[in-house]
């Protein structure tokens, strides 16, 4: 469960992400005490995915996969791996 100050930081991080300021979003997320909370992990995945850091996004999704009854982790990890590996594979075989 997130404290009131953590909820405010989460909302601020989401606002920074929507504005495209990835550094400020990351800074706000790092200041949250309970980073294992699903909403924090979900926003961290969105941040990494938006910043095209697909390997990091896949790692966050893998952590979410280990939570009981959280199917989002499976879907998000698949998307992260697809977005990160497909361009690499195309570049390797296009040569």
N, C-alpha and C positions, 0 to 999 in steps of 0.2 A: 504494500500500500504506500502511496506517495503522500508525503507531507504537503502542507499548503505551499511552502516555499519551493518544493520540488515540482509541484503542479504548475506554479508560475514559471519556473525555468523551462519546463516542458513546453508550455504554451509559447514562451519566447523563442525557444529553439525551433518550433514549428513555423513561427512567423518568419524567422531568419531563413529557413529552408524555402518557404514560399517566395521570398524575395530573391532567392538565388545566392545568398551569402552563406556559403558552406562553412567557412572558418568560424563565423559567429555562432552558427548553429551547433557546430562541434564543441565550441567553448561552453555554451550553455548546457549541453548534454553532459559534459565532463563535470560540471558543478552540481549535478544531481546526485544525492546520496545513495538512493536505491536504484542503481543502474540495471539491476536484474529484473525490474518490473517490465511486463510485456509491452506497455505503451512506449517506454523508453527504448527498448530493443527494436520495436517496430519503426520508430522514428529514426533510429540509428541506421537500420537497414535502408530506409528511404534515402537518407543522406548519402550513404555509400553508393547506392544504386544511381542516384542522380548525379553524383560526382564521377561516375563511371569507374569506381573502385570495386569492381565486381568480385574479386577474390575476397576482399574484406566483407562485402555484402553477403557472400556465400557463407562465410564463417559465422556471421551474426545469425543468419537463417538456420544454420546447423544447431546453434545454441537454442533457438526457438523450437526446432524439431524435437529436442529432448524433453520439452514440456508436455505433460499429458493433455490430450484433447486440443492441441494447437496444430491444426492442419496448415495454417498459413506458412509455417516454416518450411514445409515440403515444397509448396508452390513457389515461395520466394527464393529458395535455394536453387530450384530448377531454373527460374528466370535469371538469377545471377550467373549461374554456370553457362546458360545458353548465351547470354549477352556478352560474357567474358571470353568464352571459348570459340564461339562461331566465327567472329571476325579473325581470330588467330588462325583457325583451321583454314578459312578461305584464303588468307594471305599465304599460308604455307603451300597449299595445293595449287594456287593460281600461278605460282612462279615457274 
